[in-house]
Amino acid sequence: MIRMMPSNQSDELPVGRIAGIFGIHGELKCDPTNAGRTLFTQGARFRTELLDGTSLQVEIASVREHKNRFLIRLTAVDSANEAQRYSGATLLAHRSRVQLGPDEYLDRDLKGCELYDESGVRLGRVQAVEHYPSSDMLVVDGKLVPMVRAFIKSVEVDAKRIVVDLPLGLLDDNEAETSP
């Protein structure tokens, strides 16, 4: 399966969300995105958007893993009361800090790509990306195209081109016809 990472339209990407406080010493429960998971280290800095719309720069004082999430402490946050203001906040990092692996793409990079079959026939344009448990899906002219290796032959983000080998009828406008 090909994995994609959700993103905004700026040069920053959401790399984590603060789910709440943990304990009485100011630790925060942080759910990192797949794209941002490796960025959470001691001394790392992020822009944080609080629920009230305030934007702050924060620095990680410590980080440890606990039950598939991170417990982080921010510099100068030493109590649960101080940490409470960060609950629900989104942590953002500049796109250049996020390292994607092979066959990993950001949603915004795929949006607007033209879909072609292997013979060069244009099939449509990617309008959006939707995420489902079974696979990520490209929304192409209102139809869903699974982002799986069996269908996706190549992705050229810079050229805004995706070459596919799709099952017959996947992008057809008409429902399957039955013969009388």
C-alpha positions, 0 to 999 in steps of 0.5 A: 500500500502507498501511504500519504500524509495529510497536509495544509496549503502553507509551507508547514505541515501538521506533525502532531496533535496534543491530546491532553495532559499527562500527570502533574508535571506538565507532560503532554500526550502527543499524537504524531502524524506518520510524517512527523514522527521522527521530528520529536526529539529533545530540543526540536522546535515547532510552531503550535496553533492553540485551540483559541487561534494563538500561534506559539513557538515551542521547544521539546524539553523531553520526549518518551513513547507511551502506548503508541503516542509520545509524552512530551514536555515543553521547555518552561512548562512545569505543571499540569496547569501550565500544560493545559493551554496546549490541549488540542493544539496542533504542532507544525513543522516546515515541509523541508524537515519532513522526510518522506520514504519511497512511495510516500506522498503528501495529499497536497502534492497529489491534488491537481495531478493528471491521471493517465493510463499506460498508453498515455490517455488522460483519465482525469484530474485528482481533486482530493485524497481520502483516507480509508482503513483499507487504502488511501483513495485518489478522488478523480472526477468524483470517482475513487481510485485506490492508491495501491501498487497494483493500480499505481504504476508511477507518480511524478509529483513535479510533473503533476502526472500519475500513470495507472493501470486500472480495472476496466470500468473503474472510472466509467460514468455509467453503471455496469450495463446488463444485457436483456 
